[in-house]
Amino acid sequence: GTAFLVVENIANKDSNKETNKDSNKETNKEKQIKIQIEIICRMIQDNPNCTYKDLMKSLGVGYSTVYERVKMLKQKGIIRREGSLYNGKWIIDKNIYLQFYSK
């Protein structure tokens, strides 16, 4: 009877907490990605010749994270590389950037 309902309610509360934790984690991850993208764009603006190594150092993340963020920005048309890999520079399309990331 009553004892079972109480246990069931407690179980439901716990599973709701887990669901909320997961959705909060996702939100935090999205915020983290947005911050990383803003930092990358700011760095490119300040130094169009910056390298993946520079970006990794500033963000405190590994190559694959920087690669994924840069790939995302390229796919959206926000940044592009002009010139060669080693002697080229980054170009930011500020209008597209503002469409995606205006505050």
Beta strands, then each sheet from edge to edge (+ up, - down):
strand 1: 79-82
strand 2: 89-92
sheet 1: 1+ 2-
end
